[in-house]
Amino acid sequence: MKNKTKVLNYLKQYSVIVLGCVIFSLGTSLFLDAHDIAPGGVTGIAIIINHLIGLALGREIQITGILIIVINVPMFILGIIFLGKQFVIPSVFATVLSSLLMLLWSNTVLPYMPDMGGDTLLMSALIGGAMFGVGLGLIFRMDATTGGTDILVKILRKKFRYLRTGVISMAVDMIIVAGSAAAFQNFILACYTVLAIVVYVVLFDWFLYGGNTAKLVYVITTAEHAEVMCERILNELDAGATLIDANGAYTKLSKKALAEKEPETENAAAEKQPYDRQIIMCAIKGFLYPRLHDAVKETDPNAFMIVSSAKEIYGEGYRNHNDDEL
């Protein structure tokens, strides 16, 4: 049974990696590389070097995929040292596959790409950046990378755990953008490159963390209403909730003032001052929140409700505590 589960996990991991590589390589080859938009990372470095080699030879060439593999060799050595073989194996697979796919798309699909008109650079930055971010996000979720600076990002993420992966990646990429601007000597192109990176980082972070985010809701109500609300949350929304006993500050202070006017034994005072409120704490997926709000509104229109965003959640229905930090 364990072996079967292990095989299924591997199949799931590598299936998602393949899908990510296809999306990532299409976005890079057909939209970014084809229009000299270097999106950062080793891919961006390879595009810059590919351009410089083409200038030296006096003709356009498409060897970005080969350059990515060559540049990645020292990066993977660092990955083995700092992250271990278990991390490097799927990363090598993703890097080689995406690089080969880039060569394939460049020589088969790119020559037949339709002209996008006057907004070619804008469309390429938006579409290419989006596909780059989505593909890379899927690959990262399966605990792999496309090599290169992604490995450096993973290493830095282990060191600086309070920083999000997309933020570290953007900082590294901006350095490469500066090199891109110098290599292509085109400020407008550099601006479109920045646009592509912003799009890619937003989508990359959404794919990486989006499935683990939710709304954190606190509902302060009476014990009677809290029981009804919890039943609706459990039965109608199939979600969990936690009940917390509470006292309203105003009510408690009022009772305290009354007790001072009418002295009584400590036990009797305690019996007359039970918890008069209950707090329902619930972490719920965004698409279920409107139904939760309706349940609260219909059950107790006077309930006090606090809603905030939960960036990372661990536990049943969300991430496991033993999962690697992304």
Secondary structure per residue as TSV (DSSP state, phi and psi in degrees):
chain	resnum	aa	ss	phi	psi
A	1	M	-	360.0	-42.5
A	2	K	H	-62.8	-42.4
A	3	N	H	-63.9	-38.5
A	4	K	H	-64.3	-44.2
A	5	T	H	-62.0	-40.8
A	6	K	H	-63.4	-42.8
A	7	V	H	-63.9	-43.4
A	8	L	H	-62.9	-38.5
A	9	N	H	-64.8	-41.0
A	10	Y	H	-64.8	-42.2
A	11	L	H	-62.0	-43.1
A	12	K	H	-63.1	-46.8
A	13	Q	H	-58.7	-50.3
A	14	Y	H	-76.4	-25.4
A	15	S	H	-66.2	-44.0
A	16	V	H	-67.9	-37.7
A	17	I	H	-62.1	-43.2
A	18	V	H	-61.6	-45.1
A	19	L	H	-60.1	-44.9
A	20	G	H	-61.5	-40.8
A	21	C	H	-64.2	-39.5
A	22	V	H	-63.2	-49.3
A	23	I	H	-64.1	-46.4
A	24	F	H	-60.1	-46.7
A	25	S	H	-70.1	-36.2
A	26	L	H	-64.0	-46.3
A	27	G	H	-62.1	-40.1
A	28	T	I	-69.6	-49.3
A	29	S	I	-71.7	-47.5
A	30	L	I	-84.9	-22.9
A	31	F	I	-119.9	-42.2
A	32	L	I	-87.5	-61.3
A	33	D	G	-60.3	-39.1
A	34	A	G	-63.0	-22.1
A	35	H	G	-121.3	23.7
A	36	D	T	59.5	30.8
A	37	I	-	-95.6	109.4
A	38	A	-	-92.0	106.6
A	39	P	-	-80.1	8.4
A	40	G	S	99.5	176.9
A	41	G	H	66.6	-170.3
A	42	V	H	-63.4	-32.2
A	43	T	H	-59.4	-45.9
A	44	G	H	-63.7	-42.5
A	45	I	H	-60.9	-43.6
A	46	A	H	-64.0	-38.9
A	47	I	H	-64.0	-41.7
A	48	I	H	-63.4	-46.5
A	49	I	H	-64.9	-40.5
A	50	N	H	-58.3	-41.6
A	51	H	H	-64.8	-44.9
A	52	L	H	-66.0	-38.4
A	53	I	H	-65.1	-40.9
A	54	G	H	-61.2	-39.9
A	55	L	H	-63.8	-41.2
A	56	A	H	-65.8	-36.0
A	57	L	H	-84.6	-15.9
A	58	G	T	80.0	18.9
A	59	R	S	-155.9	158.5
A	60	E	-	-76.0	138.5
A	61	I	-	-132.0	160.5
A	62	Q	-	-130.0	82.3
A	63	I	-	-123.3	24.0
A	64	T	H	-57.4	-42.7
A	65	G	H	-59.5	-43.1
A	66	I	H	-65.7	-42.6
A	67	L	H	-61.5	-37.7
A	68	I	H	-60.9	-43.5
A	69	I	H	-63.8	-43.8
A	70	V	H	-63.1	-47.2
A	71	I	H	-65.5	-28.1
A	72	N	H	-75.7	-17.7
A	73	V	H	-55.0	-54.9
A	74	P	H	-64.9	-30.0
A	75	M	H	-65.4	-39.7
A	76	F	H	-69.3	-31.3
A	77	I	H	-62.4	-43.1
A	78	L	H	-62.1	-39.4
A	79	G	H	-61.7	-42.4
A	80	I	H	-63.4	-40.8
A	81	I	H	-66.6	-46.5
A	82	F	H	-96.5	-26.0
A	83	L	H	-116.7	-16.8
A	84	G	-	93.2	161.5
A	85	K	H	-66.0	-34.3
A	86	Q	H	-60.5	-31.6
A	87	F	H	-80.4	-38.7
A	88	V	H	-70.9	-36.1
A	89	I	H	-57.6	-54.4
A	90	P	H	-65.6	-27.4
A	91	S	H	-70.0	-40.4
A	92	V	H	-61.6	-44.2
A	93	F	H	-59.2	-47.8
A	94	A	H	-64.9	-40.0
A	95	T	H	-66.6	-48.8
A	96	V	H	-64.4	-45.4
A	97	L	H	-62.6	-48.7
A	98	S	H	-64.0	-36.3
A	99	S	H	-66.3	-43.8
A	100	L	H	-65.7	-38.2
A	101	L	H	-65.4	-36.1
A	102	M	H	-61.3	-43.8
A	103	L	H	-61.7	-40.6
A	104	L	H	-63.4	-50.6
A	105	W	H	-64.0	-37.7
A	106	S	H	-63.5	-32.4
A	107	N	H	-99.3	-12.1
A	108	T	H	-117.2	-45.1
A	109	V	T	-94.2	-41.9
A	110	L	G	-54.4	-42.5
A	111	P	G	-61.7	-19.2
A	112	Y	G	-106.6	9.2
A	113	M	-	-67.5	133.0
A	114	P	-	-72.3	155.3
A	115	D	-	-74.3	132.9
A	116	M	-	-93.9	9.4
A	117	G	G	78.7	-153.1
A	118	G	G	-69.2	-20.3
A	119	D	G	-97.4	29.0
A	120	T	H	-57.4	-49.4
A	121	L	H	-64.5	-42.0
A	122	L	H	-63.1	-48.6
A	123	M	H	-64.0	-39.3
A	124	S	H	-64.9	-40.8
A	125	A	H	-65.3	-42.3
A	126	L	H	-71.1	-51.3
A	127	I	H	-69.6	-46.0
A	128	G	H	-63.2	-44.1
A	129	G	H	-62.3	-40.0
A	130	A	H	-64.5	-47.6
A	131	M	H	-66.5	-37.3
A	132	F	H	-60.0	-47.9
A	133	G	H	-67.7	-42.7
A	134	V	H	-64.3	-48.3
A	135	G	H	-60.9	-46.2
A	136	L	H	-66.7	-36.6
A	137	G	H	-62.4	-42.5
A	138	L	H	-63.6	-41.1
A	139	I	H	-65.8	-44.2
A	140	F	H	-64.3	-36.7
A	141	R	H	-63.6	-24.9
A	142	M	T	-93.4	21.9
A	143	D	T	59.1	42.9
A	144	A	-	-137.2	175.0
A	145	T	-	-142.5	175.9
A	146	T	-	-97.3	23.6
A	147	G	S	80.6	-163.8
A	148	G	T	57.7	-135.3
A	149	T	H	-66.4	-17.5
A	150	D	H	-60.9	-35.8
A	151	I	H	-67.0	-41.8
A	152	L	H	-61.2	-39.1
A	153	V	H	-62.3	-43.7
A	154	K	H	-60.8	-42.9
A	155	I	H	-64.8	-44.9
A	156	L	H	-64.6	-36.1
A	157	R	H	-62.8	-35.5
A	158	K	H	-67.4	-34.3
A	159	K	H	-79.2	-45.2
A	160	F	-	-112.5	78.8
A	161	R	T	-68.1	-19.2
A	162	Y	T	-78.8	-11.1
A	163	L	S	-93.9	140.6
A	164	R	-	-78.9	149.8
A	165	T	H	-56.4	-42.8
A	166	G	H	-63.2	-34.1
A	167	V	H	-67.3	-45.7
A	168	I	H	-61.8	-44.1
A	169	S	H	-61.0	-41.4
A	170	M	H	-64.8	-40.8
A	171	A	H	-60.9	-44.0
A	172	V	H	-64.8	-42.3
A	173	D	H	-66.6	-34.1
A	174	M	H	-63.8	-32.1
A	175	I	H	-64.9	-40.7
A	176	I	H	-69.8	-33.3
A	177	V	H	-61.4	-40.0
A	178	A	H	-60.1	-41.0
A	179	G	H	-66.1	-35.8
A	180	S	H	-63.8	-43.5
A	181	A	H	-61.9	-38.4
A	182	A	H	-69.8	-41.1
A	183	A	H	-69.0	-43.7
A	184	F	H	-89.1	-14.0
A	185	Q	T	50.1	48.0
A	186	N	-	-143.2	103.3
A	187	F	H	-65.1	-39.4
A	188	I	H	-61.1	-42.4
A	189	L	H	-63.4	-38.6
A	190	A	H	-63.0	-37.2
A	191	C	H	-64.5	-42.7
A	192	Y	H	-66.3	-32.2
A	193	T	H	-64.7	-42.8
A	194	V	H	-62.0	-42.1
A	195	L	H	-59.3	-45.5
A	196	A	H	-60.4	-39.8
A	197	I	H	-67.7	-41.4
A	198	V	H	-61.8	-45.2
A	199	V	H	-61.2	-45.1
A	200	Y	H	-65.4	-41.4
A	201	V	H	-66.2	-41.6
A	202	V	H	-61.3	-49.5
A	203	L	H	-70.1	-36.5
A	204	F	H	-60.4	-48.3
A	205	D	H	-64.7	-36.9
A	206	W	H	-65.5	-44.0
A	207	F	H	-68.4	-33.9
A	208	L	H	-75.0	-42.4
A	209	Y	H	-113.0	-13.1
A	210	G	G	-59.2	-38.2
A	211	G	G	-71.5	-10.0
A	212	N	G	-113.9	14.8
A	213	T	-	-104.9	157.3
A	214	A	E	-161.5	177.1
A	215	K	E	-96.3	133.8
A	216	L	E	-100.6	117.5
A	217	V	E	-116.7	131.9
A	218	Y	E	-115.8	126.1
A	219	V	E	-119.3	120.8
A	220	I	E	-104.0	117.3
A	221	T	E	-149.7	-173.3
A	222	T	-	-83.8	163.2
A	223	A	H	-60.3	-40.3
A	224	E	H	-63.5	-46.3
A	225	H	H	-69.3	-35.1
A	226	A	H	-61.4	-38.7
A	227	E	H	-63.5	-43.1
A	228	V	H	-66.1	-44.1
A	229	M	H	-61.0	-44.1
A	230	C	H	-62.1	-39.9
A	231	E	H	-61.2	-41.5
A	232	R	H	-68.1	-39.0
A	233	I	H	-63.2	-43.8
A	234	L	H	-70.7	-43.0
A	235	N	H	-87.9	-42.3
A	236	E	H	-86.9	-34.7
A	237	L	S	-104.1	-10.7
A	238	D	-	53.3	43.0
A	239	A	-	-121.9	167.3
A	240	G	-	-101.6	165.0
A	241	A	-	-154.5	158.8
A	242	T	E	-123.9	132.9
A	243	L	E	-98.8	133.4
A	244	I	E	-126.9	124.2
A	245	D	E	-70.3	142.8
A	246	A	E	-153.9	160.1
A	247	N	-	-121.8	136.9
A	248	G	-	-69.4	135.3
A	249	A	H	-60.2	-42.5
A	250	Y	H	-63.5	-46.1
A	251	T	H	-62.2	-44.1
A	252	K	H	-64.0	-43.0
A	253	L	H	-67.1	-35.0
A	254	S	H	-65.7	-42.0
A	255	K	H	-65.9	-37.2
A	256	K	H	-64.5	-42.3
A	257	A	H	-63.8	-39.2
A	258	L	H	-66.1	-39.9
A	259	A	H	-64.9	-33.6
A	260	E	H	-68.6	-31.5
A	261	K	H	-75.3	-35.3
A	262	E	S	-119.8	84.4
A	263	P	-	-57.3	142.0
A	264	E	-	-152.3	174.2
A	265	T	-	-68.1	157.5
A	266	E	H	-62.5	-39.8
A	267	N	H	-66.1	-42.4
A	268	A	H	-64.4	-38.9
A	269	A	H	-63.7	-40.3
A	270	A	H	-64.6	-38.9
A	271	E	H	-66.9	-30.6
A	272	K	T	-88.2	-1.8
A	273	Q	-	-123.5	61.3
A	274	P	-	-72.9	172.8
A	275	Y	-	-66.0	126.5
A	276	D	-	-102.1	-1.7
A	277	R	E	-137.3	157.6
A	278	Q	E	-131.5	141.5
A	279	I	E	-106.5	127.5
A	280	I	E	-99.0	119.6
A	281	M	E	-107.2	127.6
A	282	C	E	-145.1	126.7
A	283	A	E	-98.6	122.2
A	284	I	E	-139.2	144.4
A	285	K	-	-60.4	147.2
A	286	G	G	-55.3	-39.5
A	287	F	G	-71.7	-17.0
A	288	L	G	-92.7	-13.4
A	289	Y	H	-58.0	-44.2
A	290	P	H	-56.2	-36.7
A	291	R	H	-70.3	-35.7
A	292	L	H	-64.7	-43.9
A	293	H	H	-60.3	-41.2
A	294	D	H	-62.4	-41.1
A	295	A	H	-63.1	-41.2
A	296	V	H	-66.9	-46.7
A	297	K	H	-62.4	-41.1
A	298	E	H	-73.8	-31.8
A	299	T	H	-83.0	-45.7
A	300	D	-	-145.9	92.3
A	301	P	T	-60.8	-19.0
A	302	N	T	-95.0	4.4
A	303	A	-	-63.8	145.8
A	304	F	E	-94.3	125.0
A	305	M	E	-127.3	129.9
A	306	I	E	-119.0	128.6
A	307	V	E	-124.9	129.0
A	308	S	E	-139.7	173.4
A	309	S	E	-97.8	136.7
A	310	A	E	-106.4	116.3
A	311	K	S	-75.4	-40.8
A	312	E	-	-136.5	133.3
A	313	I	-	-130.7	133.5
A	314	Y	B	-118.0	136.8
A	315	G	S	136.0	-174.4
A	316	E	T	-58.3	128.4
A	317	G	T	90.9	-9.5
A	318	Y	S	-129.4	-144.6
A	319	R	B	-82.0	152.8
A	320	N	-	-83.8	145.5
A	321	H	T	-61.4	-24.5
A	322	N	T	-88.7	-4.4
A	323	D	S	-64.9	147.4
A	324	D	-	-66.6	144.0
A	325	E	-	-73.6	133.2
A	326	L	-	-91.5	360.0
